[in-house]
Structures are given as C-alpha cells and as structure tokens.
C-alpha cells in the first residue's frame, strides 16, 4: 500500500481542527465548572487540554513533513454549564476522535514508521481520555 500524501494531509488537517476545538472546549469547560467536585474536574480538563495541544503540535509537524500546510481553522466547540453534561459531551467527542484516528491509521503503511507512530500516539491518548471520561460518567 502506497501512502496517499494528499489524502493523509487532508485528513490530518481535519484532525488538527478537531484538536484545536478540543483544547478550547476543555479549557473553557475548566473555566466554567463549578460544584462540589469542581477542583478535580477542572484539573483534569486542563490536563486533557494540554494533551490536545500536544496532539495539535504532532499533527502540524507531520503535515509539514508531508509537504502540506497545517490548518488554522477550529472545529465545532460544545460546552455545558452542568459538569456531568460537559463530561458526556467530551466523552462523545473523544469517542469520535478515536474512530477518526483509527481510520487514518488504517491508511498509513507500516513502513511509514514516523507518521504511523505519531498517529498511533494521538490515538492512544484519545483512547485513554475515553476510559477516564467513561469512569467519570459511571460507564
């Protein structure tokens, strides 16, 4: 299987839009979270936002390495004042992200080691976020 650079760059730019949005979403949610468990949730939202920033950096570097131009567009952002609803929104977003990166990973030949491992790292982090958020909503 040959690497379709144009398609991968297009998909990674879509992922980059999602990572930008996710970072903003988590940081905004951290800013508006209140309630008895707010301190821990705020800290976790901020930590995940940092992961999203790292993912965006990984994508930007890989897009540029493939000869593409990293996007500056931001995807859709959803926030909610109710902390449980915010966690549920973020959980859905992370699940969608996992599926998205799985599709990209399936398009990358294993001999494209740097690119493959970069996307695999982002996918792994996103899967960890899903597990954590599932625990928070009791699933």
C-alpha positions as CSV (number, residue, x, y, z in Angstrom):
1,X,0.0,0.0,0.0
2,X,1.4,3.4,-1.0
3,X,0.9,6.5,1.1
4,X,-1.6,8.9,-0.4
5,X,0.0,12.1,0.9
6,X,-2.7,14.5,-0.3
7,X,-5.4,12.4,1.4
8,X,-3.4,12.0,4.6
9,X,-2.7,15.7,4.8
10,X,-6.4,16.5,4.2
11,X,-7.4,14.1,7.0
12,X,-4.7,15.3,9.4
13,X,-5.8,18.9,8.8
14,X,-9.4,17.8,9.7
15,X,-7.9,16.2,12.9
16,X,-6.0,19.4,13.6
17,X,-9.2,21.4,13.5
18,X,-10.7,18.8,16.0
19,X,-7.6,19.1,18.3
20,X,-7.8,22.9,18.3
21,X,-11.5,22.8,19.1
22,X,-11.0,20.2,21.8
23,X,-8.3,22.2,23.5
24,X,-10.5,25.3,23.6
25,X,-13.5,23.2,24.7
26,X,-11.7,21.6,27.6
27,X,-10.1,24.9,28.7
28,X,-13.5,26.7,28.5
29,X,-15.2,23.9,30.4
30,X,-12.5,24.2,33.1
31,X,-13.2,27.9,33.4
32,X,-16.9,27.5,33.9
33,X,-17.0,24.3,36.0
34,X,-18.5,24.7,39.5
35,X,-19.8,22.4,42.2
36,X,-18.6,20.0,44.9
37,X,-16.2,18.1,42.6
38,X,-15.1,21.1,40.6
39,X,-11.5,21.2,41.7
40,X,-10.6,17.7,40.4
41,X,-12.6,18.1,37.2
42,X,-11.1,21.5,36.4
43,X,-7.6,20.0,36.9
44,X,-8.5,17.0,34.6
45,X,-10.0,19.2,31.9
46,X,-6.8,21.4,31.9
47,X,-4.6,18.3,31.8
48,X,-6.5,16.9,28.8
49,X,-6.4,20.3,27.1
50,X,-2.6,20.1,27.4
51,X,-2.7,16.7,25.7
52,X,-4.8,18.2,22.9
53,X,-2.2,20.9,22.4
54,X,0.5,18.2,22.1
55,X,-1.7,16.4,19.5
56,X,-2.0,19.5,17.5
57,X,1.7,20.0,17.5
58,X,2.3,16.4,16.4
59,X,-0.2,16.9,13.5
60,X,1.3,20.2,12.5
61,X,4.8,18.7,12.3
62,X,3.7,15.6,10.3
63,X,1.5,17.7,7.9
64,X,4.5,20.0,7.2
65,X,6.8,16.9,6.8
66,X,4.4,15.6,4.1
67,X,4.6,18.9,2.3
68,X,1.2,20.2,3.4
69,X,0.2,23.4,5.2
70,X,-1.3,23.0,8.7
71,X,-4.7,24.5,9.0
72,X,-5.6,27.3,11.4
73,X,-9.3,26.5,11.3
74,X,-11.0,25.5,14.5
75,X,-13.7,22.7,14.6
76,X,-17.0,22.8,16.4
77,X,-17.0,23.5,20.1
78,X,-19.6,22.5,22.6
79,X,-19.7,23.4,26.3
80,X,-22.2,22.9,29.0
81,X,-22.6,24.5,32.4
82,X,-23.6,21.2,34.0
83,X,-20.4,19.3,34.8
84,X,-21.9,15.9,34.1
85,X,-23.2,17.0,30.7
86,X,-19.8,18.5,29.9
87,X,-18.1,15.2,30.6
88,X,-20.7,13.4,28.4
89,X,-20.1,15.9,25.6
90,X,-16.3,15.4,25.9
91,X,-16.8,11.7,26.0
92,X,-18.7,11.7,22.7
93,X,-16.0,14.0,21.2
94,X,-13.2,11.7,22.3
95,X,-15.0,8.6,21.0
96,X,-15.5,10.2,17.7
97,X,-11.8,11.2,17.7
98,X,-10.7,7.6,18.4
99,X,-12.7,6.4,15.4
100,X,-11.3,9.2,13.2
101,X,-7.7,8.4,14.1
102,X,-8.3,4.6,13.6
103,X,-9.4,5.4,10.0
104,X,-6.3,7.5,9.4
105,X,-4.0,4.8,10.9
106,X,-5.5,2.2,8.5
107,X,-4.4,4.4,5.6
108,X,-0.8,4.6,6.6
109,X,1.6,1.8,5.5
110,X,3.6,0.4,8.5
111,X,6.9,1.3,6.7
112,X,5.9,5.0,7.2
113,X,7.1,4.5,10.8
114,X,7.3,8.1,12.0
115,X,3.9,9.0,10.6
116,X,2.3,5.8,11.8
117,X,3.7,6.1,15.3
118,X,2.7,9.8,15.5
119,X,-0.9,9.0,14.7
120,X,-0.8,5.9,16.9
121,X,0.3,8.1,19.9
122,X,-2.5,10.5,19.4
123,X,-5.0,7.6,19.1
124,X,-3.6,6.0,22.3
125,X,-4.0,9.3,24.2
126,X,-7.6,9.7,22.9
127,X,-8.4,6.1,24.0
128,X,-7.1,6.9,27.4
129,X,-9.3,10.0,27.6
130,X,-12.3,7.9,26.6
131,X,-11.6,5.5,29.5
132,X,-11.2,8.3,32.0
133,X,-14.3,10.1,30.9
134,X,-16.3,6.8,31.0
135,X,-15.3,6.4,34.6
136,X,-16.4,9.9,35.4
137,X,-19.9,9.2,33.9
138,X,-20.1,5.8,35.5
139,X,-19.9,3.7,32.4
